[in-house]
Amino acid sequence: MKTPRRIAAAALTALMFISFACSNDELPTKAEFIEEMRVQAGADFEQAMADVGLDQETSDQIFDEFAGCVYDRVADNEELLQSVLDEEGSASFDQVMEEKAADCVTAFQADMEQAVLGDTGS
């Protein structure tokens, strides 16, 4: 069985390579950003969550919190947000994630561990 950290790492890796298709080059709203991340992560993410025993509602909540956190960290800077959308999977994107959204990644991993292991995960 895969550990929650390995599943979280695999899910985050998949998220790092998603691409966004924004019409009219307009920046997405927070809801659009989250939905596009969900669409791009797709069945692989859903399967990974099911493989560790998470129901759809729980995995959706964890995912939405993560994607919303990332959006909150970059949305105040239109150029940075557009850069994240345009350069998914690039060194620039990785740098933004490390500098602006590291707490989002940490929270995502902690939420995954808590959901999978419960109170015994500490």
N, C-alpha and C positions, 0 to 999 in steps of 0.2 A: 504494500500500500504506500502511496506517495504521501509524504508529510505535508502539512499545511504550508510550510515555508516554501517547499519545492513547487507546490501548486500555485502559490502566490507569485513566486518568481516566474513561473511559466506564463501565468496570466499577464503579469506586467510586461514580460518580454513580448508577448503577442500584442499588447496595447501599444508598445513602443513602435510597432511597425504598421499600425493602422493608418489609413489615409482618409482624408476628408474630401468630400466633393461638395463644395459650397457653391450654390448657384449665384450668378451675377457677381462673384467675388465679394459678396457681402459677408461680414463677420457674423457668425452664428450667435443666437441668444444662448443663454446657459442651457435651457431645455433642449435646443437644437444640437448643441455641442454634446450633451450627454447621450441623446438619442443616436447621433451619428457614431459616437464611440461604441455604443451598444450594437448597432448594426454591423459595424466593421469588425468588432470582436467576434460576433456571431456564434455559430454553433460550437466552435472549438472551445471558447470560453465557457459556454453553457455546459458542455460535456465535462470539462475539467471540474466545474463546480459540482455537478452531479456525481462525478467519480469520487469526490471526498464526502459525499453525503449531504450536500447542501440543497435545500429545496429552492425552487425558483424565486419565491418571494425574498428569502434571505440573500441569495446571490444577487438579485436585482438591487436590493437595498445597499449592500456593500459596494457594488459596482457604481451605483448612482452617487454615493457619497465620495468615492474616489474620483470619478470623472468631474463631479461638481467642484471638488477641492482643486483639481488641476485648473479648471476654468477660472475659479476665483483668484488663483495665483497669477494668472496672465491676462485676465480680461481688462485690467485697468490700463493696459498698454496695447493699443491697437496694433502697433507694429510688431510687438512681441507675440500677440495672439495670432496674427496672420503668419508670422514666422513659424510658430508651432504647427499651424494647419498646413503650411506649404512645405515644411521640411521634416515631416514625420520620418523617424528612423535615421535621421542624419546626426552628425556630431553636434550640430547646433541644437537640434531638438534634445539630445541627451544632456547637453549642458544646461538648457533651460529646465529640464526635469530635475537635475541635480541642484541647481541654484535656486529655483523658484518653487519647486513642488516636492522636495525631498520629504517634507512632513506628510504629504499626501501618500507617498509610497509607504512610508513607515506606518501610517494609520491603516492603510489598506492591508498590509501584512498582519498587523495586530488584530484587525477585525476578522480576517480570515482565520487566524489561529484561534481566536475566541469562539467563532462560529463552529469550527470543526472540533476543537478540543474542550470547549467550555471552560469551566473553572479549573479543570485539571491541567490545562495547558500552561499554567504559570510556573 
